[in-house]
Each structure stands twice: as structure tokens, then as C-alpha cells.
Amino acid sequence: MESKQQPNLIYIFADQWRRQAVGYEGEDQVITPAIDAFAEESVVFSNAVTCSPLCSPHRASLLTGRYPMSTGVYTNCKIGADVMLRPEETCISDVLLDSGYQTGYIGKWHLDLPELNVTDEPESGARDWDAYTPPGPKRHGFQYWYSYGAWDEHLAPHYWKDSPEKIQVNQWSVEHETDQALNFIKNRSSKQPFALFLSWNPPHSPFDQVPEKYKQLYKREQIVLRENVNQETFGVHTGEPVDGGLEELKEKQLNYFAAISGIDDQFSRILRLLKDEELDENTIVVLTSDHGEMMGSHGLMAKHVWYEESIGVPFCIRWPKVLPQTRTDVLLNSVDIMPTLLSLLQLDIPQSVEGNDLSSFMIEQGNGGPEAAYLCGYPGRKEAIEAFREAGLDNTAYGWRAVRTKQYTYVIHHGYAPGEKSIRLLYNLEKDKFQLQPEKIEDSLKHPIARGLEQKLRTWLKDLKDPFLLE
């Protein structure tokens, strides 16, 4: 058995996997026996949220412990927006490497500038939002690299290692990336601790790209939609319609659940190897996601809104004999993950971090924690950025900002296009679990609850120098 002096870290996160869609939550009808058993051995956060429910902003906040306005990654790294994780940011991986860890990153990265923003013919063959990230400062201390930028072909994925030569694969991406993770663990040096970040793209759309064996776990006629799926036509948060009605939605939900059951299957392989290699007791394992999926709730698909289906993520962390086996209602936000993990590893937290270290609440099983989680959504589509620019406006001053407490979500929304009317909404999560009865706030200063929540939001915006307009 290896020395127990410094623990290993395995951080696994799927893309677009909502908190409700896991067996132990008892909400969606998803089958996840391995994850449910893992949760029994873990600290489970029932109030884990993402600070910005979009891929790139969450990932930047996860790695840096900083909010999107601070990292500059306020929208997805995409064509038409010069948004990327800056090489000069201090990431958890930089700290881990400097502290003697063997570091690895496998799967979706989506934190680099799309290569087509720079050249029409990338040597790597990257297309659309995709990018090959070469060795160097943009990898932020990750030594082993088996990754891609942004590409949604789950059954025929591709990757890059340390050259622009594309590695094309005909295997479900979750299974293939798990194979690579197992190899990384088996081939580690026993003289150093290791830290592996494994980023699975499913259950992200396209939902039908999932092995048949997982689809067969479900029957379409047994699929039950959530109570807040209350209409027959669906769109995304910016208003564009999505093809298909209720029957197509049931098919998408079945496939979404199938992908999560596939994740469960592959996750069990990692847990088995840790046990076989006698690494399980000295390895911190985290299982979570970057944000959720609306799947028809409130008439919406995808994410980037303030509803629980979009902002809520599963979050389980296991470290046998150190962390308790418990469920906690402590609020955990994207920016809190980096400082919390560094504290558990007894490593220094960089001064640049804006999140909270929640390690003591886990170890001591304490209540309390942060009073609020702050959430943000910025207009980031190319067309929206151009529309605000043409109107002489800063697009990052619009969109929505929200405060999420254990009981309430308070939202101020200025819209995704110039001239849209502002609204203030208050949701009581204890009385209205499905968020079907928001209270429209006309005067926040006169409202007994909204007044205090808006004051918290104003303080946060000021501290972050967020240009959001508060009239």
C-alpha cells in the first residue's frame, strides 16, 4: 500500500447533469445504483449550485475559485467572442503541480479560444468552437493531457494529446475517457500523489448519442415529466423555439436518463480500480457536474436560467475516515470548490480566490455556511453582443443576476437584448419547489424579504465591479 502522507484527488464532472437526475435525490426516475451507493459513503451537498449555468463560465470558476466577471469567462468560449481562460490565472491545477502532484486532465476542456477565431485552417483540424490546447501555460499545470475543446459527437469523439494530430475514436466518449482515466491511475508514479480531473460531456445534448444497452434500462411509456413541464412547445432561454413537442421530450428525457445510467456504470469502474489498487482510503473522490438541464421545465430546454433544474448540480465528495457520511444543506457554489479542495489537501489557497472554504462544515458536520450563493447570466450570443454594441451598451451590464439562499431565489433580469423590460422575481423554494408561483417585486425597498436579498446582491456586484445596472 502506498504512503498515506498526501491524499490523491479525482474530480469527475459531467456536462449538463442536473441535481434532480440522480437516484439518491428521489426526484427523476433515473437508475444510478453505483452513484447512490457512493453517496452513502460521502458528504452529499443538497444545495450545490453553479454560479453561472453555462459550460465555460462554470469551468473557469471551478478551476480559479473566481466569478465570471473576474475571470473574464462570462460566456462560452465560442466563435465571435474573444473569451478564454487567461494563462495568468492561478488554477487549482497550478497549485497542485507546484505542490508535487502528478496532474492529469481528460475530456472536455472548453476554456480555450476557438482556433477558428484565429485562423481559417487550424493545423489541428479543429472546427466550430473546438480547439487544440498545446502544452504550455494555457494548460494550467496539467501534465497529462487527453482532451478537446468543445465538440458534441459522443459516439465518435476526438482528442488531442501533445501534438496537433487529432485522435479519432469510435467508442462512447464516457467509456473511452474512463479507459484513459484507469490507465492514468495504473501508470502513476507511486512516489507522488496524483490529481486527475475527468470531464465527461454526456448527458449533454445530442441526447440520442448513447449506447443502446443504457436506453434499454427505460421504457418510454413509463417516463414521467416534472410537474413544471407545463406546455407543449419549448424554447431556449433567449426565446428561440426548439423542435418537437411532449412526445419528443419524453424520448429526449429517456435518452438523458440513459446517459446518466451509463455514467453510473463507468463511474463504478473507477471506484473498483481504486479499491483494487488499495487507493480508495487515501483518495478524495468528487462527483458532480457543471450545470443542469431544463428538459422542458417552464417550457425551456438547455440551461443558462435561474431555475433549479438549470443551476442545481449533484455534488458528492468521499474521503474515507476523514469526511463523514452525511447529507448537508450548506450552500456550495462553483467558486467554493477550489478553496475547499485545497484546504482539505492542506495546501495554501491563493489570494485571488473569491469563493469560500467549506471544508470545516464537512469535517465537523456543521450547519450554517454561506448565507447566499450569487448567480449570474450574461448575454453572450454573437448576435446579442453585436446588438448591444450597436446600441452603445455594454452587454455584460445586462442579462440576469440572482441570490440563492436555502429558502429563496431572488432574480433581477434586464433581458438579453437592448430595450427589454426589467423584472424582479422572488421564489420561495420551501413552499414552491417547482418555482411555479414567483412573486413579482415592484418595489424591492418596501418588500420585507426582497429588500435584504437585493442589498446582498448590490454588495456582491460592487465587490466584483460587475457593471450590472440597478435602477
Salt bridges, closest charged atoms under 4 A:
GLU2 OE2 - ARG188 NH2 2.53
ASP15 OD2 - ARG59 NH2 3.33
ASP15 OD2 - LYS108 NZ 2.75
ASP15 OD1 - HIS291 NE2 3.50
GLU25 OE2 - ARG327 NH2 2.81
GLU27 OE1 - ARG226 NH1 2.79
GLU27 OE1 - LYS433 NZ 3.68
ASP28 OD2 - ARG18 NE 2.93
ASP28 OD1 - ARG226 NH1 3.82
GLU41 OE1 - ARG318 NH1 2.79
GLU89 OE1 - ARG66 NE 2.97
GLU89 OE2 - ARG86 NH2 2.88
ASP94 OD2 - HIS140 ND1 3.06
ASP112 OD1 - LYS138 NZ 2.93
GLU121 OE1 - ARG127 NH2 3.48
ASP130 OD2 - HIS158 NE2 2.54
ASP152 OD1 - HIS204 ND1 3.73
ASP162 OD1 - ARG139 NH1 2.58
ASP179 OD1 - ARG269 NH2 2.71
GLU240 OE2 - ARG381 NH1 3.19
GLU247 OE1 - ARG220 NH2 3.40
GLU251 OE1 - ARG220 NH1 2.98
GLU277 OE1 - ARG188 NH1 3.21
GLU281 OE1 - LYS4 NZ 2.81
GLU281 OE1 - LYS321 NZ 3.37
ASP290 OD2 - ARG59 NH2 3.41
ASP290 OD1 - HIS291 NE2 3.49
GLU308 OE1 - ARG19 NH1 2.97
GLU308 OE2 - ARG404 NE 2.88
GLU309 OE2 - ARG226 NE 3.05
ASP329 OD1 - LYS406 NZ 3.45
GLU354 OE2 - ARG66 NH1 3.94
GLU371 OE1 - LYS456 NZ 2.41
GLU383 OE1 - ARG381 NH2 3.63
GLU386 OE2 - LYS382 NZ 3.02
GLU439 OE2 - HIS447 NE2 2.85
ASP443 OD2 - LYS446 NZ 3.97
GLU454 OE1 - ARG424 NE 2.87
GLU454 OE2 - ARG458 NH2 3.04
ASP466 OD2 - ARG401 NE 3.09
GLU471 OE2 - ARG424 NH1 3.84
